[in-house]
């Protein structure tokens, strides 16, 4: 228990240092509870906004490039190994819980023309979402409200409100 508190204290100190470094690129309401194993890379003209009661575990990373914008709502949680990579815009609603190793991308490489360039499209994740472990969410996806996504899925198409998404075969159940 003591180790957890020390780790959290180090995380808060690290967060304050990041706030100084990324003065006008990172915003948060309240003080997020982030353990010391997180990483930010926020390029010029890019922003990261975190809502109230935002929490993480270890090895969480945020990469925001090319004027990208990440918005995270209130009462969200990212478990160990989560990564959010943004070149355009990623909006995450309120009460979103991500299991271990969730990856969110709003871009991919332009493999047809120039591998050094990116093709981008917004990602929007609604409110009251539970995303299972090892889920990858790709560019252009909108996930409605009140959705559960089972572990190990790759999400490349929109998911409607009030849906349990349970397999990589795109089997959906309305709740």
C-alpha positions as CSV (number, residue, x, y, z in Angstrom):
1,X,0.0,0.0,0.0
2,X,2.8,2.4,0.9
3,X,4.5,1.7,-2.5
4,X,1.2,2.6,-4.3
5,X,1.1,6.0,-2.5
6,X,4.8,6.7,-3.2
7,X,4.2,5.8,-6.9
8,X,1.2,8.1,-7.1
9,X,3.1,10.9,-5.5
10,X,5.9,10.5,-8.0
11,X,3.3,10.5,-10.8
12,X,1.8,13.8,-9.5
13,X,5.3,15.4,-9.5
14,X,6.0,14.0,-13.0
15,X,2.6,15.3,-14.2
16,X,3.4,18.8,-12.8
17,X,6.7,18.7,-14.7
18,X,4.9,17.7,-17.9
19,X,2.5,20.6,-17.3
20,X,5.5,23.0,-17.1
21,X,7.1,21.6,-20.2
22,X,3.8,21.4,-22.2
23,X,2.4,24.6,-20.7
24,X,-0.3,25.4,-23.2
25,X,-0.7,21.9,-24.6
26,X,-2.0,19.9,-21.7
27,X,-5.0,20.7,-19.6
28,X,-6.7,18.8,-16.8
29,X,-9.6,19.4,-14.4
30,X,-8.5,18.5,-10.9
31,X,-5.3,16.4,-10.5
32,X,-5.4,13.2,-12.4
33,X,-4.3,10.0,-10.5
34,X,-1.5,8.8,-12.7
35,X,1.2,6.4,-11.5
36,X,4.7,7.4,-12.5
37,X,4.9,5.0,-15.5
38,X,3.2,7.3,-18.0
39,X,4.6,9.1,-21.0
40,X,3.4,12.2,-23.0
41,X,4.6,13.3,-26.4
42,X,2.7,16.4,-27.4
43,X,3.9,18.3,-30.5
44,X,3.3,22.0,-31.2
45,X,-0.3,23.0,-31.9
46,X,-1.5,19.8,-30.3
47,X,-3.5,19.4,-27.1
48,X,-4.4,16.8,-24.5
49,X,-7.4,17.6,-22.3
50,X,-8.2,15.3,-19.3
51,X,-11.4,15.5,-17.3
52,X,-12.1,15.2,-13.6
53,X,-11.2,12.0,-11.8
54,X,-9.0,10.7,-14.6
55,X,-7.0,7.7,-13.5
56,X,-4.3,5.4,-15.0
57,X,-2.2,2.5,-14.0
58,X,1.3,1.8,-15.4
59,X,2.9,2.3,-18.8
60,X,0.2,4.5,-20.3
61,X,1.3,6.7,-23.2
62,X,-0.2,9.6,-25.1
63,X,1.2,10.7,-28.4
64,X,-0.3,13.8,-30.0
65,X,1.1,15.0,-33.3
66,X,0.5,17.5,-36.2
67,X,-2.1,19.6,-34.4
68,X,-3.9,16.6,-33.0
69,X,-6.3,16.9,-30.1
70,X,-7.2,14.3,-27.4
71,X,-10.2,15.1,-25.2
72,X,-10.9,12.7,-22.3
73,X,-14.1,13.1,-20.3
74,X,-14.7,12.8,-16.5
75,X,-14.3,9.7,-14.5
76,X,-12.2,7.7,-17.0
77,X,-9.7,5.0,-16.4
78,X,-6.8,3.5,-18.5
79,X,-5.3,0.3,-17.3
80,X,-1.7,-1.0,-17.7
81,X,-0.1,-0.6,-21.2
82,X,-2.8,1.6,-22.8
83,X,-1.7,3.9,-25.7
84,X,-3.6,6.7,-27.4
85,X,-2.0,8.0,-30.7
86,X,-3.4,11.0,-32.3
87,X,-2.8,13.0,-35.5
88,X,-6.3,14.4,-35.9
89,X,-8.8,14.1,-33.0
90,X,-9.8,11.6,-30.4
91,X,-12.8,12.3,-28.2
92,X,-13.4,10.0,-25.2
93,X,-16.6,10.5,-23.3
94,X,-17.4,10.3,-19.6
95,X,-17.2,7.0,-17.5
96,X,-14.9,5.1,-19.9
97,X,-12.9,2.2,-18.6
98,X,-10.2,0.6,-20.7
99,X,-8.7,-2.8,-19.9
100,X,-5.0,-3.6,-20.3
101,X,-3.2,-2.8,-23.5
102,X,-6.0,-0.9,-25.3
103,X,-4.7,0.9,-28.3
104,X,-6.5,3.9,-30.0
105,X,-5.3,5.3,-33.3
106,X,-6.9,8.0,-35.4
107,X,-4.5,7.5,-38.3
108,X,-2.6,4.9,-40.3
109,X,0.2,5.1,-42.9
110,X,-0.6,6.0,-46.4
111,X,0.7,2.7,-47.7
112,X,-0.8,3.2,-51.2
113,X,1.1,6.5,-51.9
114,X,3.7,7.4,-49.3
115,X,4.5,5.4,-46.2
116,X,5.9,8.4,-44.5
117,X,2.5,10.2,-44.7
118,X,-0.6,9.5,-42.7
119,X,-4.3,9.1,-43.4
120,X,-6.4,10.4,-40.6
121,X,-10.0,10.3,-39.4
122,X,-11.5,11.2,-36.0
123,X,-12.3,8.7,-33.3
124,X,-15.3,9.3,-31.0
125,X,-15.9,7.1,-28.0
126,X,-19.2,7.8,-26.2
127,X,-20.2,7.7,-22.5
128,X,-20.4,4.7,-20.2
129,X,-18.1,2.4,-22.1
130,X,-16.1,-0.6,-21.0
131,X,-13.3,-1.6,-23.4
132,X,-11.8,-5.0,-22.7
133,X,-8.1,-5.9,-22.7
134,X,-6.1,-5.9,-25.9
135,X,-8.7,-4.0,-27.9
136,X,-7.5,-1.9,-30.9
137,X,-9.7,1.0,-32.0
138,X,-8.8,2.3,-35.5
139,X,-9.4,5.6,-37.3
140,X,-12.8,6.8,-38.3
141,X,-14.7,4.8,-35.6
142,X,-17.6,6.1,-33.6
143,X,-18.6,4.1,-30.6
144,X,-22.0,5.0,-29.1
145,X,-23.0,5.3,-25.5
146,X,-23.5,2.3,-23.1
147,X,-21.2,-0.1,-25.0
148,X,-19.2,-3.1,-23.8
149,X,-16.4,-4.3,-26.1
150,X,-15.0,-7.7,-25.4
151,X,-11.3,-8.4,-25.1
152,X,-9.1,-8.9,-28.1
153,X,-11.2,-7.1,-30.7
154,X,-10.1,-4.8,-33.5
155,X,-12.7,-2.1,-34.0
156,X,-12.7,-0.7,-37.5
157,X,-16.4,0.1,-37.9
158,X,-18.9,2.1,-35.8
159,X,-20.7,0.5,-32.9
160,X,-24.2,1.6,-32.0
161,X,-25.5,2.7,-28.6
162,X,-26.4,0.0,-26.1
163,X,-24.4,-2.7,-27.7
164,X,-22.2,-5.6,-26.4
165,X,-19.6,-6.2,-29.0
166,X,-18.4,-9.7,-28.3
167,X,-16.3,-11.2,-31.1
168,X,-13.9,-10.4,-33.9
169,X,-16.5,-11.8,-36.3
170,X,-18.5,-8.6,-35.6
171,X,-21.3,-10.3,-33.7
172,X,-23.2,-7.6,-32.0
173,X,-26.0,-7.9,-29.4
174,X,-28.3,-5.1,-28.5
175,X,-28.9,-4.7,-24.7
